[in-house]
Amino acid sequence: MNKHSLIKKSILFFAAAFSLISCDKDFNTIGSDIVGEDYLTMDRETFEPTAGYELTGAVQTSNLPVNSLGVSYNPALGTRVSHFVTQAKLPVDAPDFGLNPQVDSVWVYIPYFSHQDGMESDGVRRKFVLDSIDDFLDRTTQPDAYNPTKFKLRVYENGYNLQTFDPGASDGVLRHYSNEKTTKMDPYKRGTDAAGNVVVNGDPLNKNASASEYDQFFFDASERILFRRNQNGEYLEASGNTALADQNDITKRTVVERFTPGIWINLNKEYFRKKILNAPASSLVNNNVFTEYFRGLYFEAEANSDGYGAMAMLDFAKGYIKIEYSYGELGDHDNNPSTPDTIENKRTSTRLSLSGETANFYDNYASPSLNLTDRLFVSGGGKGSNGNGDGAVSYIDVFGPDGPDDGDVPDYLQQLRTKGWLINEAHLTFYVDEQQMHKPGQSEPLRLYLYDSKNNSPIYDYLSDGTTSMLGPKFQKAIYNGVLQSQPRQSSTEEPKGLKYQFRITEYVKRCINKDSTNYRLRLSATESIANTNNVYYKTPNGTPSTKYLPAASVMSPLGTILYGQTETLYPEKRVKLEIYYTKPD
């Protein structure tokens, strides 16, 4: 659809955006062009910038706002396996778990990003749609059914101290990086033996859970409900005393608690009895002491034999470990001071929040057919492009070479300065390499982020765009844009096909024409949140010119894409393109 003016452009963008969901895999047509008929009264000039890509090496992944977990398979780019570690915290200092505590159940719960979509047919359970899930699904073979891809998920006690202080660092901060799994996690992870004792590299804490919580794990969209039961496991009436006559009638059961879809994994009860409920009092004084004694959970993912998988973005800070247990309480329970005190059995629970220090670690396996010659590779730091944990960002010298690095003014920019044009609009367009990225089951980033690489900050077109969206952070900055534009699917069995990404850089171009010092090299990365412009560190400063920062939202994003470069010969019309719409002076 053509956009007829800047105002109409914004309106149509939001109208289309409301038809989207925040999962990157599903998207509709947003528009094939940003500019249209109202520009016929203006002149247009097209220029091909200089562009390329740079591998990131390992990048900082400690304490990101959201984290990934699982297996992401892309036929063109390869496989990324994401592992996660988090500290756990006590709800109160020095908790008292009573006499001889015995664990009834222990599980970990981390909610997914999801939204409600009606009710199930039983009228009791709510129906949900999961957001921010990259699930390899070939629509040509599975057009309508939700048949989630499974992978192996192991849960261990973390054995590595996620400390934050580094006396050798200039700022005193200890950072954790994407390639440190084999050095910081694997040698120290703590499992269990048959008796529930702590064993380094022992059995996973979820080994005896159901297959869907262990070696056939998948991201389940079902709501989980806890109903009132008696000691025999029978569902009770609302009074809480009488078992239901029809145990299969879900409409008669009494709801105790509802949980939106999320990771729910039952853990080893004896392990947590010994490790937490029977912990020495000196280890439970406060969380500073406790996080050294119990260093949290380590979630380790592994692809199944088919090599596929699924990956979710999660806010682990909203998760927790819940331990339900029984204990004895010594006291005068018969209210008779002349008789000895007795022990009364009681039941209760405690929660350990997962809101402490965190880090992601990645294993990456590049596709054997991956060929980035004359292509732009866009994927956040620490993702696979060469099997060594590298991702990539692309760089763009908008007006060509001889400017950002050595101080000389590029020829094209010098020409613009002599013309005296009134710059009405300027757009930078990147075309998706459909030969690489339109294979069955692939996911593409919904949003890319174009930023000033010299200052590691947003360009002015981003800063001056105040548009917001009720659909969430991925849909803000609609005028600055960078949203994937795609052609619509003709049927449910056809894969959606991304066409291009386009950015408004009008103010950037104007400032470059008016002032030499603003002609900065730009960089392009994937983003999980266009609203997040914070940076994290490269493990080793990278790029030309060298930089030590990378957008944090790029590292958070599990997806990447391949774009046509500046010297494409087979499809020259799809090279990186700068378009300037201008009015000549009278």
Disulfide bonds with the S-S distance in Angstrom:
none
